[in-house]
Amino acid sequence: MSANCPCGSAQPYAECCGPLHRGERSAGTAELLMRSRFSAFAVGDAAYLLRTWHSRTRPARLDLDAQRRWTRLEIITTVKGGLFDTDGIVEFRAHYRDQGRDGAQHERSRFAREHGGWVYLSGQSPTRRT
């Protein structure tokens, strides 16, 4: 696959998230893991999503919706999640197309280190402030 990576980088998938999905390297930050997980949804790689899910919160199985096509990732903010952190938060908006309609999933995801690597812990929709 030579097209640009679904995560939004200008790099080809084969050089960006592809090596993470194949297990050739791991994400160095929580944001990079978030981007690679979005790409995994976009290319239908449920095995990668399960591998990068925290052992305490990982479901037994994951069935991806084949009708939903993930189209764009928008990172809103990150809190911690750097090279020397043990936890982090990434707030994002993941855009998709489903049955001819555009939509978006807005989430604040929590990440933690497990066995030295970043994993997805949990996520929730941000609350609106008035």
C-alpha positions in Angstrom: 0.0 0.0 0.0 1.7 3.2 -1.1 -1.1 5.7 -0.3 -0.7 8.2 2.5 -1.3 6.8 6.0 -4.9 7.1 7.3 -3.5 8.7 10.5 -3.1 12.0 8.7 0.7 12.1 8.3 2.0 12.8 4.9 4.0 9.5 4.9 3.0 6.4 3.1 1.2 3.8 5.3 4.0 1.3 4.7 6.4 3.7 6.4 4.2 5.2 9.0 1.6 3.0 10.8 2.3 -0.1 8.8 5.4 -1.1 10.8 3.5 -0.7 14.0 0.7 -2.8 12.8 3.2 -5.5 11.7 4.9 -5.4 15.1 8.2 -4.1 13.7 8.3 -1.2 16.1 6.1 0.3 18.8 4.6 3.8 19.3 6.9 6.1 21.3 4.1 8.4 22.5 0.4 8.1 23.4 -0.4 10.3 20.4 1.5 8.1 18.0 -0.4 5.1 19.5 -3.7 6.9 19.0 -2.8 7.6 15.4 -1.8 4.0 14.8 -5.0 2.8 16.4 -7.1 5.1 14.1 -5.2 3.7 11.1 -5.9 0.1 12.4 -9.7 1.0 12.4 -9.3 2.4 8.9 -7.5 -0.7 7.5 -9.6 -3.2 9.5 -6.7 -4.5 11.7 -8.7 -5.7 14.8 -5.7 -7.8 16.0 -3.5 -4.7 16.4 -6.3 -2.9 18.2 -6.6 -5.8 20.7 -2.7 -6.0 21.1 -2.6 -2.3 22.0 -5.5 -2.4 24.5 -4.6 -2.5 28.2 -5.0 -6.0 29.7 -7.4 -4.8 32.4 -9.9 -3.2 29.9 -9.3 -5.3 26.7 -12.5 -7.0 25.4 -12.3 -10.7 24.6 -12.9 -10.0 20.9 -13.5 -7.0 18.7 -15.8 -7.0 15.7 -15.2 -4.0 13.4 -18.1 -2.5 11.4 -17.3 -3.2 7.8 -19.9 -0.5 6.7 -18.1 2.3 8.5 -15.2 3.8 6.6 -12.8 5.9 8.8 -11.8 9.0 6.7 -9.9 11.5 8.9 -8.3 11.9 12.3 -8.2 15.2 14.1 -6.1 15.5 17.2 -7.6 18.1 19.5 -5.2 18.0 22.5 -2.7 15.8 24.3 -1.9 15.8 28.0 1.4 14.1 28.9 1.9 10.8 27.0 5.5 11.6 26.1 8.6 9.5 25.9 9.2 9.7 29.7 5.6 9.6 30.9 3.7 6.6 32.2 0.2 7.9 31.3 -1.4 10.3 28.9 -4.6 11.6 27.4 -5.4 12.2 23.7 -8.5 14.1 22.8 -9.5 13.5 19.2 -12.3 13.6 16.6 -12.4 10.6 14.3 -14.4 11.2 11.1 -16.1 8.5 9.2 -18.6 7.7 6.5 -21.4 5.2 7.2 -24.2 4.3 4.9 -23.8 7.5 2.8 -23.7 9.8 5.9 -20.7 11.6 7.4 -20.2 11.4 11.2 -17.6 11.8 13.8 -16.6 10.2 17.1 -15.3 12.7 19.7 -13.4 11.1 22.6 -10.8 11.7 25.3 -8.8 8.5 25.4 -6.6 7.5 28.3 -3.3 5.7 27.7 -0.8 4.0 30.0 2.4 2.1 29.7 2.1 -1.7 30.1 5.2 -3.9 29.8 7.1 -0.8 28.6 4.8 0.1 25.7 1.9 2.4 25.3 -1.6 0.9 25.4 -5.1 2.2 25.2 -6.8 2.1 28.6 -10.2 3.7 28.2 -12.1 6.5 26.6 -15.1 8.8 27.1 -16.9 11.5 25.3 -15.9 14.9 26.7 -18.5 16.7 28.7 -19.7 20.0 27.3 -19.0 23.1 29.4 -21.5 25.9 29.4 
